Amino acid sequence: MIVDTIAAISTAPGMGAIGIIRVSGSQTIPICLHFLYPSTNQTINQEYIESNNRKMVYSEFKSKDKLIDKIVYVFFKGPNSFTGEDLVEFHFHGNGILLKQALNEIFTKGARPAEPGEFTKRAYLNGKLNLPEAEAIGRLIHSRSQFELELAQKNFFGEISKLSSRLRSELVGIKAECEAEIDFSTEDLTFESLEERRGRISKIRTICDSLLSKAARTETMIGRSKVVLFGEPNVGKSSLMNVILGRERSIISDRPGTTRDFISEDLNLKGVPIQLIDTAGIRETEDEIERKGIEQSMRESSSANLRLFLIDTSKPWDFSNYLDKNDKYLAGTILLANKIDIADKSWSTESIRLKLKALDLKSNVEILEISCKTGQGIPELIQIMEEKISDSGQSEEYILLEDRQKYHFQMISESLSRADDLMLSSAPAEIVVKEIDEAVRQVGTILGFVSNEEVLGRIFSTFCVGK
């Protein structure tokens, strides 16, 4: 049983209206009694603190008769607290120097500095959270987008835990059926057929493999989707970037070759982090610096999740020559016909569609007429970008898995694959049961049925101090 008492500042560094110090452990109340002094004649003792459980109480925080701050505190009687232990939160004014001063005073009365994630670790060890829920807290704190936050919330609310519990229940059932068949093989009993058992195992493997696939897609989304603007010089790439961002980010000039390197900026579309990149105009050039910029632009384009290829509709158009020259860039792009407000009379959307069809590109090239000057087509472009990036047309859901969870789901799938192979080869049932038992052990590890201190240390060491 944990008997020592830990303390830490639980609010983010920097100035703020409120700064919170947390204390948790068996000496929480004795520590409180060293510092809390009511402004009335009320005496603060253990009975008073416990009788005001879960209430905001006004008090002065003193050390050796020196007033450090006027605060409110909240006492949570264990086991009905976040950590499952006696826990108090001191709410100070949010000055970092003041908080450190108060924390150091608390250390002198028997508390020790909390390790990173130790409050959450204690919540797990005391049965207040299971391991997937505890891990989700780290994601909740560090989420960089609405997309990642919502996925972390789903895990914190128990999605991974519930799914893992269902898988474990299924696996235990399969294991029990196998062991019963071994133990009562001489009895006149009916057991499920080999195909039925293989079907149940296959279903669990499919779930695990699907989770891993969804998690890979999710990590790609969280790691920022890359949207690249490219095309010939002076087609309006920099202007479009500024319009999308809503501010002047790229330099705009009528002179070709103004952008010699790619310019990158982060933004969110429907809560999904996006890396928007304005690239150097594609053209033949003798300028070595510009040529290197163009090569770099092409590398960025090749690795993009979404490519926006801009063309200038204000100049006279020879569709055949233009597409013959640029067809290698067009596949899989959204073709943005810019400057449509001053389009040359030779411009025709239908004509370019016919030429694209002749190049067998029509099926994977979308065309949208826009004007960075008037805003025509920009709302439609943003909507298309949101749909493409969020893949909203797909029914497949996203799911967030930590590296540890991905490893164990992979191990479950591999164990069940070996069990299936063993059944097909008519191996002894005792060997098959060992593989199923390993799968049960792995799913138990996901849920937190572990006692290895090194494993727990790795998990919670990524948390901030005070959490």
C-alpha positions in Angstrom: 0.0 0.0 0.0 1.2 3.5 -0.9 1.8 5.4 2.4 4.0 8.4 1.3 2.4 11.7 0.4 3.2 13.5 -2.9 2.7 17.1 -3.9 3.0 19.1 -7.1 1.8 22.2 -9.0 -1.0 21.0 -11.2 -1.6 24.1 -13.4 0.4 25.0 -16.4 3.5 27.2 -16.0 3.0 30.9 -16.4 0.9 33.6 -14.9 -2.9 33.0 -14.5 -5.8 33.8 -12.3 -5.5 30.6 -10.3 -2.7 28.2 -9.6 -3.4 24.8 -8.0 -1.2 22.6 -5.8 -2.2 19.0 -5.4 -1.3 16.9 -2.3 -2.2 13.2 -2.2 -1.4 10.5 0.3 -1.8 9.4 3.9 -0.4 12.6 5.4 -2.7 14.9 3.4 -4.7 16.1 6.4 -1.7 16.6 8.8 -0.1 18.6 6.1 -3.2 20.8 5.7 -3.3 21.4 9.4 0.2 23.1 9.3 -1.0 25.7 6.8 -4.7 26.4 6.9 -6.0 29.2 9.1 -9.6 30.4 8.9 -10.3 34.2 8.9 -13.1 33.5 11.5 -12.8 32.0 15.0 -13.4 28.5 13.5 -10.7 26.0 14.4 -9.4 23.9 11.5 -8.8 20.4 12.7 -9.1 16.9 11.1 -12.8 16.7 11.9 -13.5 20.1 10.3 -11.6 19.2 7.1 -13.3 15.9 6.8 -16.8 17.4 7.5 -16.2 19.8 4.6 -15.4 17.0 2.1 -15.7 18.1 -1.5 -16.5 21.7 -0.6 -14.6 24.9 -1.5 -13.4 26.4 1.8 -11.9 29.8 2.2 -8.8 30.0 4.3 -5.5 31.7 4.8 -2.4 29.8 3.9 0.3 30.5 6.5 3.8 29.1 7.3 5.3 29.9 10.6 2.7 32.7 11.1 3.7 34.2 7.8 0.7 34.8 5.5 1.6 33.4 2.1 -1.8 33.8 0.4 -5.5 33.8 0.9 -6.8 30.7 -0.8 -9.7 28.3 -1.2 -9.0 24.6 -0.8 -11.0 21.4 -1.6 -10.5 18.2 0.3 -11.4 14.8 -1.2 -11.7 12.0 1.3 -10.2 8.7 -0.1 -11.2 6.4 -1.7 -13.6 8.9 -3.3 -10.9 11.0 -4.9 -9.1 11.1 -8.2 -6.2 9.1 -6.8 -8.2 7.0 -4.4 -6.3 8.5 -1.5 -6.9 11.5 0.7 -6.3 14.4 -1.6 -6.4 18.2 -1.4 -6.2 20.9 -3.9 -5.0 24.3 -2.8 -6.2 27.1 -5.1 -3.7 30.0 -4.9 -3.4 33.2 -7.0 -1.6 32.1 -10.2 1.9 33.4 -9.7 4.6 30.8 -10.4 6.9 32.3 -7.7 4.1 32.2 -5.1 3.2 28.6 -6.0 6.8 27.4 -5.8 7.2 29.1 -2.4 4.1 27.4 -1.1 5.1 24.0 -2.6 8.5 24.1 -0.9 6.8 24.8 2.4 4.6 21.7 1.9 7.7 19.6 1.2 9.1 20.6 4.6 6.1 19.1 6.3 6.5 15.6 4.9 5.4 15.5 1.3 7.8 14.7 -1.5 7.8 16.0 -5.1 5.5 14.0 -7.3 7.0 12.2 -10.3 5.6 12.8 -13.8 2.2 11.3 -14.0 2.2 10.0 -10.5 -1.2 11.2 -9.5 -2.7 9.4 -12.5 -0.5 6.3 -11.7 -1.9 6.2 -8.2 -5.5 6.5 -9.6 -4.7 3.4 -11.7 -3.1 1.5 -8.9 -6.0 2.2 -6.6 -8.6 1.1 -9.1 -10.0 4.5 -10.0 -9.0 4.2 -13.7 -8.1 1.3 -15.9 -4.9 1.5 -17.9 -6.5 2.6 -21.3 -8.4 5.4 -19.5 -5.2 6.5 -17.6 -3.3 6.6 -20.9 -6.0 8.6 -22.5 -5.5 11.4 -19.9 -2.1 12.1 -21.4 -3.7 12.5 -24.8 -6.4 14.7 -23.5 -3.8 17.1 -22.1 -1.5 17.1 -25.2 -4.1 17.0 -28.0 -3.1 19.4 -30.7 -6.4 19.5 -32.5 -10.1 19.0 -32.0 -9.8 15.8 -34.0 -7.2 14.3 -31.6 -9.1 15.7 -28.6 -12.3 13.9 -29.5 -10.6 10.6 -30.0 -8.8 11.0 -26.7 -12.1 11.7 -25.0 -13.6 8.5 -26.5 -10.7 6.5 -25.0 -11.0 8.2 -21.7 -14.7 7.5 -21.6 -13.9 3.8 -22.0 -14.1 2.9 -25.7 -10.8 0.8 -25.8 -11.6 -0.6 -22.3 -15.1 -1.8 -23.4 -13.8 -3.3 -26.6 -10.9 -5.1 -24.9 -13.2 -6.5 -22.2 -15.5 -7.9 -24.9 -12.6 -9.5 -26.7 -11.3 -11.0 -23.5 -14.7 -12.4 -22.7 -14.8 -14.0 -26.2 -11.3 -15.4 -25.8 -12.0 -16.8 -22.4 -15.1 -18.5 -23.8 -13.1 -20.1 -26.6 -10.4 -21.2 -24.2 -13.1 -22.7 -21.8 -14.6 -24.6 -24.7 -11.2 -26.0 -25.8 -10.3 -27.1 -22.3 -13.7 -28.7 -21.7 -13.2 -30.7 -24.9 -9.8 -31.9 -23.6 -11.1 -32.7 -20.1 -14.3 -34.5 -21.2 -13.1 -36.0 -24.5 -14.3 -39.4 -23.4 -17.7 -38.2 -22.4 -20.7 -38.3 -24.6 -20.9 -34.5 -25.0 -21.3 -32.2 -28.0 -18.8 -29.4 -28.6 -18.7 -26.8 -31.3 -17.3 -27.8 -34.7 -13.8 -27.0 -35.9 -15.2 -24.5 -38.4 -17.3 -22.8 -35.8 -14.3 -22.4 -33.5 -12.1 -21.1 -36.3 -14.9 -18.7 -37.3 -14.9 -17.3 -33.7 -11.2 -16.9 -33.8 -11.2 -15.3 -37.2 -13.8 -12.7 -36.1 -11.5 -11.6 -33.2 -8.5 -11.4 -35.5 -10.4 -9.3 -37.9 -11.4 -6.9 -35.1 -7.7 -6.6 -34.0 -6.4 -6.1 -37.6 -9.1 -3.5 -38.3 -8.2 -1.6 -35.1 -4.6 -1.5 -36.2 -5.5 -0.3 -39.7 -7.8 2.4 -38.3 -5.1 3.5 -35.8 -2.5 3.9 -38.6 -4.9 6.1 -40.5 -5.6 8.1 -37.4 -1.9 8.7 -36.7 -1.5 10.0 -40.2 -4.3 12.4 -39.7 -3.0 13.5 -36.3 0.5 14.0 -37.8 -1.0 16.7 -40.0 -2.2 16.2 -43.5 -0.2 17.9 -46.2 -1.9 20.1 -48.8 0.3 21.4 -51.5 -0.4 24.3 -53.9 1.6 24.0 -57.1 1.6 25.0 -60.8 3.4 27.4 -63.1 4.6 30.8 -61.9 2.1 33.6 -61.5 -1.0 31.5 -61.4 -2.0 32.7 -58.0 -0.6 30.1 -55.6 0.6 32.6 -53.0 -2.6 34.6 -53.3 -4.6 31.5 -52.7 -2.5 30.6 -49.6 -3.2 34.0 -48.2 -6.9 33.7 -48.9 -7.1 30.3 -47.2 -5.2 31.5 -44.2 -7.0 34.8 -44.0 -3.8 36.9 -43.8 -0.8 37.9 -45.8 1.7 35.0 -45.4 3.2 34.6 -48.9 4.7 37.4 -50.9 2.6 38.3 -54.0 4.3 39.7 -57.1 3.8 39.7 -60.9 7.4 38.8 -61.3 7.9 35.1 -62.1 10.0 33.1 -59.7 9.1 35.2 -56.6 8.7 32.0 -54.5 12.0 30.1 -54.7 11.4 27.9 -51.7 8.3 26.3 -50.3 6.4 28.2 -47.6 4.6 26.1 -45.0 1.9 27.1 -42.5 -0.3 25.1 -40.1 -4.1 25.4 -39.8 -7.1 23.4 -38.8 -9.9 22.2 -41.1 -12.8 20.8 -39.1 -10.5 20.2 -36.2 -7.9 18.3 -38.4 -4.4 19.7 -38.4 -3.3 20.7 -41.9 0.1 21.7 -43.3 -0.6 24.1 -46.2 2.4 24.5 -48.5 3.0 27.2 -51.2 5.6 26.0 -53.6 7.9 27.5 -56.2 6.3 27.9 -59.7 7.1 25.0 -62.1 9.0 26.2 -65.2 12.3 25.8 -67.1 14.9 28.1 -65.6 18.6 28.7 -65.6 18.6 30.1 -62.1 20.2 27.5 -59.9 18.5 28.6 -56.7 15.1 28.7 -58.3 15.7 25.3 -60.0 16.5 23.8 -56.6 13.3 25.4 -55.2 11.3 23.8 -58.0 12.9 20.4 -57.3 12.0 20.7 -53.6 8.5 21.8 -54.5 8.1 18.6 -56.6 9.2 16.5 -53.6 6.7 18.2 -51.4 4.0 17.6 -54.0 4.7 13.9 -54.3 4.3 13.4 -50.6 1.1 15.4 -50.2 -2.2 14.1 -49.0 -4.0 16.6 -51.3 -2.6 18.5 -54.3 -4.1 21.7 -55.7 -2.8 22.4 -59.2 -3.5 26.0 -60.2 -3.8 27.4 -63.7 -4.3 31.0 -65.0 -7.5 31.4 -67.0 -6.7 35.1 -67.8 -4.2 34.2 -70.6 -5.0 32.8 -74.1 -5.4 29.1 -73.9 -4.1 26.3 -76.1 -5.5 23.3 -74.2 -3.7 20.6 -76.1 -0.2 22.0 -75.7 -0.7 23.0 -72.1 -2.0 19.5 -71.0 0.7 17.7 -73.0 3.3 19.7 -71.1 1.7 19.3 -67.7 -0.2 16.0 -67.7 2.5 14.3 -65.5 1.5 16.8 -62.7 -2.2 16.5 -63.0 -3.1 13.0 -62.0 -4.9 12.9 -58.6 -5.1 16.7 -58.3 -7.8 19.2 -57.9 -7.4 21.5 -60.9 -8.1 25.1 -59.8 -9.0 27.4 -62.7 -7.9 30.7 -61.0 -8.6 34.4 -62.1 -11.9 33.3 -63.4 -13.2 36.9 -62.9 -10.9 38.0 -65.8 -10.9 34.8 -67.8 -9.7 35.0 -71.4 -12.4 34.4 -74.0 -10.5 31.3 -75.0 -11.0 29.6 -71.6 -13.6 26.8 -71.5 -14.1 24.4 -68.7 -15.8 22.0 -71.0 -12.9 22.1 -73.4 -10.4 21.2 -70.7 -12.6 18.4 -69.5 -12.6 16.9 -73.0 -8.8 17.2 -73.2 -8.4 15.6 -69.8 -10.7 12.7 -71.0 -8.4 12.2 -74.0 -5.5 11.9 -71.6 -7.4 9.4 -69.4 -7.1 11.8 -66.5 -10.8 12.8 -66.2 -11.6 10.2 -63.6 -9.1 11.5 -61.0 -8.9 15.2 -61.8 -11.5 17.6 -60.3 -12.0 21.0 -61.8 -13.1 24.1 -59.9 -13.2 27.7 -61.1 -12.0 30.2 -58.5 -11.0 33.8 -58.1 -8.7 34.8 -55.2 -9.6 38.4 -55.9 -13.4 38.1 -55.7 -13.6 35.0 -53.6 -15.6 33.1 -56.2 -15.3 29.3 -55.6 -13.3 29.7 -52.4 -16.1 28.4 -50.1 -16.5 25.4 -52.4 -12.8 24.8 -52.4 -12.6 24.8 -48.5 -15.5 22.4 -48.4 -13.8 20.0 -50.9 -10.5 20.3 -48.9 -12.4 19.4 -45.7 -14.1 16.4 -47.3 -10.8 15.1 -48.8 -8.7 15.6 -45.7 -11.3 14.3 -43.2 -12.3 11.5 -45.7 -15.9 12.2 -44.6 -17.2 10.1 -47.5 -15.9 7.0 -45.8 -17.9 5.2 -43.2 -14.8 3.8 -41.5 -14.3 5.3 -38.1 -11.0 6.6 -36.6 -9.5 5.2 -33.4 -6.6 6.3 -31.3 -4.2 3.6 -30.0 -1.1 4.2 -28.0 2.1 2.3 -29.1 1.7 -0.1 -26.2 -1.9 -0.9 -27.1 -1.0 -1.4 -30.8 1.7 -3.9 -29.8 -0.6 -6.0 -27.7 -3.4 -6.0 -30.4 -0.8 -7.2 -32.9 0.3 -9.9 -30.5 -3.3 -11.1 -30.1 -3.7 -11.3 -33.8 -0.5 -13.3 -34.2 -1.4 -15.7 -31.4 -4.8 -16.4 -32.9 -3.2 -16.8 -36.3 -0.9 -19.5 -34.9 -3.9 -21.1 -33.1 -5.8 -21.3 -36.4 -2.8 -22.9 -38.2 -2.5 -25.4 -35.4 -6.1 -26.4 -35.7 -5.9 -26.8 -39.5 -2.9 -29.1 -39.0 -4.8 -31.2 -36.4 -2.3 -30.3 -33.7 -3.1 -31.4 -30.1 -5.7 -29.3 -28.5 -3.4 -28.6 -25.5 -1.0 -26.7 -27.9 -3.9 -24.7 -29.4 -5.1 -23.7 -25.9 -1.6 -22.3 -25.2 -1.9 -19.8 -28.1 -5.4 -18.8 -27.1 -4.2 -18.4 -23.5 -1.5 -16.1 -24.7 -4.1 -14.0 -26.5 -6.1 -13.8 -23.3 -2.9 -12.6 -21.5 -2.2 -9.9 -24.1 -5.7 -8.5 -23.9 -5.5 -8.5 -20.1 -2.3 -6.4 -20.5 -4.1 -3.9 -22.5 -6.6 -3.5 -19.7 -3.9 -3.1 -17.2 -3.6 -6.6 -15.6 0.1 -6.0 -15.2 2.4 -5.7 -12.2 5.7 -4.8 -13.9 6.8 -1.5 -12.4 9.1 -0.9 -15.4 6.1 -1.1 -17.8 4.0 1.3 -15.6 7.0 3.6 -15.3 7.3 3.9 -19.1 3.6 4.7 -19.5 3.3 7.4 -16.9 6.7 9.0 -17.4 5.4 10.8 -20.4 2.8 12.7 -18.3 3.5 16.1 -16.9 4.3 16.6 -13.2 1.1 17.3 -11.3 -1.0 14.9 -13.4 
